[in-house]
Amino acid sequence: MKSFLLSTVINAIALWLTTVMMPDNIRIIPEDQQSLGYVLTLTFVAIVFGFVNGTIGRVLRFLAFPLYILTLGLMALVVNALLLLFVAWLTQLFGFGYGLEVSGFWGGFWAAIVLSLISWILGMILRPSDKR
């Protein structure tokens, strides 16, 4: 449970920082929310993102493994962009107008790169290291 909570917090902070850094490519909608509503929407998107990345993402990565080898790993960027677009569609569908909005494939592509880098950095900082 602690790992899920930490992962959700990391995803929410990374999503927020990505929306701040790339407002033309990715944004949380609606934009005129109060602070609590914005945080709850970010949390909702982070939970959906974690679920999609943990289930559908694993299946896609397994199926695309031969393409990963052929493209020397560049296919991972495409898969991450498609997952981000899927999360945006899901959150708008189930969030009743609240959620994530991505400007298109290339916006999702660049946002997925920034989101991955920020998540990696936050994970290095916030996750406890196992020194044995």
N, C-alpha and C positions, 0 to 999 in steps of 0.2 A: 504494500500500500504506500509505503514511504517513497519507493522508487517511482511509482505512478504519479504521485503528487509532485515530486521533484521534476519529473519529466514534463508534466503539464505546466509547471511554473517556468521552466526553461523555454518550452515552446511558446508560451504566452509572451515572455519578455522578448524572445527572438522575433516573433511576429510583430510585436509593437515596434521594435527597433527597425525592422525591415520596412514597415509602413511609414515610419518617420524618414528613413533614408531614401526611399523610392516612392514618393506619393503619386507619381504618374503611372506607375506599373501595378501597384497593389495598395488596397486601402480597406479599412473596416467601415462597413456601412450600417446604418446611416451615420454620417459624420457629425451631426449636430446633437449627439447624445451627451448626457451629463456624465460625470466621472464614473459613477457606480455602474451605469449602463454600459459604458465603454469597456470597463474592466470585465464585466460579466460576459459581454460579447467576445472579448479576447479570450477569456477562459473557455467559452463554448467552442470557439474556433480551434483553440489549442487541443481540447479533448477530441474533437472530430479529427484533427490533423494527426494526433497520436494514434487514434484507432485506425485510420486509413493507412497510415504509414506502417503500422504494425501488422496489418492483415493483408490488405490489397497490395501494399508496397512490397511485401516479402514475396508474394506470388508473382508479381510482375518482374521483380529482380531475378527470381529463379527462372522464369520463362525467357527472359531476355539475356540470360547468361552467355549464350553463344555470340550475341551481338556485342556484349561487353568486351569479349575477347577480340572480336574483329575490329572494333572501334577503339581499342586500347582504353576502355573505360569512359569514353565520351557519351556512351549511351546512358550512363547514369544521370547525366545532366538532363537528358530528354525525359527519362522516367520521372525524375523529381519535378520537372516542370508540369508534366501531365498529372501527377499526383496533386500538385498545388492547384491546378485548374479544377480537378475533380473535387477537392475540398471546398473550393469556392462555390462550385455548383451545389454541393451537398448542404453547405451552411446556409445558402440563400433559400434552398428548398425547405429545409427543416427549421430554419431560424425565423421564418415568417418575416422576411425582409431585413433581418439582421444577419450579419456575417461578413464574409470576405468577398472582395471583388478584385478580380485580376483583369488587366486590360487586354489580354490576349496571350497567344502562345509565347511570343518573345518577351512580353512583360513577365509572364510566369517563369520563363527560362532564366532571366536575369535575377528575378526576385528569389527563385529557388537557390541560385548560387549564393546570394547574399544571406538568405535564411540559413543555409547549411553552414556557412562560415561562422555566423553569429551563434548558432546553436552549438557548434563545436567548441568555440571559445568559452561560452557560458558553461558548457558541460565540463570543460577542463577546470574552470574556476569553482563551480558550485558542487560538483560531485566529489565525494570523499575518495581519496586514492587508497588502494589496497596495497599497503607496504608490508610484505610478509617476509 
